[in-house]
């Protein structure tokens, strides 16, 4: 039976929007939800990067176009974007670690948007995701990229897990998937 839900699909298809809608529905049903999502940052109509936004409202840079890595830090680059690992880890890791430690008798949902190339530069993040997926009582709702080029090891590991349901989001189905996502999460609580 599926316990975790992951959305996949091309960039810009609406995965993050769908995650945000699921958060609203799950919270309104009384389920504790924590986690983070990524948000485009635009300047004068052009995308200049991405921010990490936690559900508690903290926000910081994930990546920026053409920025320089911090002195003494390795450059982590995906295309034109330079990843700010320090900022990402300061926001994402506490959320993942708290998800497991605050799990009482009730189930909790942990949002992880996204597990992609930028985020996978962080070894502590990879370990925290594996731990979160294996923690009883935690239901992960997340996003993973469409496979292309060299496979991402953690993403393939997630796809192959028996307790994961992957939904392929398209422009045609994105407005009708919310009930299916919520149903998988709700059935995981029993």
C-alpha positions in Angstrom: 0.0 0.0 0.0 1.2 3.5 -0.8 2.1 5.7 2.1 4.0 8.5 0.4 3.0 10.6 -2.6 5.3 12.1 -5.2 4.4 14.3 -8.1 6.5 14.4 -11.3 6.1 16.2 -14.6 7.8 18.8 -16.7 8.9 22.2 -15.2 6.1 24.7 -15.0 3.3 22.1 -15.2 1.9 23.0 -11.8 3.4 20.5 -9.3 4.2 23.1 -6.7 0.7 24.7 -7.0 -0.8 21.2 -6.6 1.3 20.6 -3.5 0.2 24.0 -2.0 -3.5 23.0 -2.6 -2.9 19.6 -1.0 -1.4 21.4 2.0 -4.5 23.5 2.4 -6.9 20.5 2.2 -4.8 18.3 4.6 -4.4 21.1 7.2 -8.1 21.8 7.1 -8.8 18.1 7.8 -6.8 18.4 11.0 -3.6 16.6 9.8 -0.4 18.2 11.0 1.6 19.3 8.0 5.1 20.8 7.8 7.8 21.0 5.1 9.0 23.3 2.4 8.4 24.2 -1.3 10.5 25.9 -3.9 9.3 29.2 -5.5 10.5 30.9 -8.6 12.1 34.3 -8.1 11.4 36.8 -10.9 12.9 40.2 -11.7 11.5 42.3 -14.5 9.6 39.3 -15.8 12.7 37.0 -16.0 13.3 34.1 -13.7 16.5 34.8 -11.8 16.4 31.8 -9.4 14.5 29.9 -6.8 13.8 30.3 -3.1 13.1 27.7 -0.4 9.9 28.6 1.5 9.0 26.6 4.7 5.4 26.2 5.7 6.1 28.2 8.8 7.0 31.1 6.6 10.8 31.2 6.6 12.3 31.9 3.2 15.8 32.0 1.7 17.6 31.6 -1.6 18.1 28.1 -3.2 19.7 29.4 -6.3 20.4 32.5 -8.4 21.5 33.1 -12.0 25.1 33.9 -12.3 25.8 34.4 -8.6 29.1 33.4 -7.2 29.5 30.7 -4.6 30.5 31.7 -1.1 34.3 31.9 -0.6 35.8 28.6 0.3 32.7 26.7 -0.8 32.5 24.4 -3.9 30.5 25.7 -6.8 27.2 23.8 -7.1 25.7 24.8 -10.5 22.7 23.5 -12.4 22.7 25.2 -15.8 22.8 28.9 -15.2 21.9 28.7 -11.6 24.4 28.6 -8.7 23.0 26.8 -5.7 23.3 28.3 -2.2 23.7 25.1 -0.2 24.1 26.9 3.1 20.8 28.7 2.8 19.0 25.6 1.5 20.3 23.4 4.4 19.6 26.0 7.0 15.9 26.0 5.9 15.2 22.4 4.7 17.2 20.2 7.2 15.5 21.4 10.4 12.1 20.9 8.8 12.9 17.3 7.9 14.6 16.5 11.2 11.6 18.0 13.1 9.1 16.0 11.1 10.5 12.7 12.6 11.2 14.0 16.1 7.7 15.5 16.6 5.8 12.4 15.5 3.6 11.3 18.3 0.7 8.9 18.1 -0.8 10.8 15.2 0.4 10.7 11.6 2.1 13.8 10.2 2.7 15.0 6.6 6.0 16.3 5.5 6.1 18.3 2.3 9.3 18.1 0.2 9.2 20.2 -2.9 11.5 19.3 -4.5 14.0 16.5 -4.7 16.0 17.5 -7.7 19.5 18.3 -9.0 19.9 21.5 -6.9 18.8 19.9 -3.7 20.8 16.7 -4.3 24.1 18.6 -3.9 23.5 18.3 -0.2 24.5 15.0 1.3 22.8 15.8 4.7 19.6 16.5 2.7 19.8 13.1 1.0 20.3 11.4 4.4 17.4 13.4 5.9 15.0 12.5 3.0 15.9 8.8 3.4 15.3 9.0 7.2 12.0 10.8 6.8 10.7 8.3 4.2 11.6 5.5 6.7 10.1 7.1 9.8 6.8 5.4 10.9 4.0 7.9 11.1 5.4 10.3 8.6 3.7 10.6 5.2 5.8 12.4 2.6 4.2 14.5 -0.2 6.8 15.7 -2.5 7.9 16.4 -6.1 10.6 14.7 -8.2 11.8 15.6 -11.7 11.0 13.7 -14.9 13.8 11.3 -15.7 16.1 12.7 -18.4 19.8 12.3 -19.0 21.8 10.7 -16.2 19.4 9.2 -13.5 19.5 10.9 -10.1 20.2 8.0 -7.6 17.8 9.2 -4.8 15.0 10.0 -7.2 15.2 6.5 -8.8 15.4 5.0 -5.3 12.2 6.9 -4.4 10.4 5.8 -7.6 11.2 2.1 -6.8 9.9 2.2 -3.2 6.9 0.0 -2.7 5.3 2.5 -0.4 5.4 5.4 -2.9 2.7 6.4 -5.3 4.0 8.6 -8.2 1.5 10.8 -10.0 2.6 12.2 -13.4 1.2 15.8 -13.6 0.2 17.1 -17.0 -1.6 20.2 -18.1 -4.6 18.0 -18.9 -4.8 16.3 -15.4 -3.4 18.9 -13.0 -6.8 20.3 -12.1 -8.2 16.8 -11.3 -5.4 15.2 -9.3 -6.0 16.8 -6.0 -8.7 14.4 -4.7 -6.5 11.4 -5.7 -3.4 12.8 -3.8 -5.5 13.6 -0.7 -7.1 10.1 -0.9 -3.7 8.4 -0.8 -2.6 10.5 2.2 -5.8 9.9 4.0 -5.7 6.1 3.4 -2.1 6.1 4.8 -3.4 7.2 8.2 -5.3 4.0 8.8 
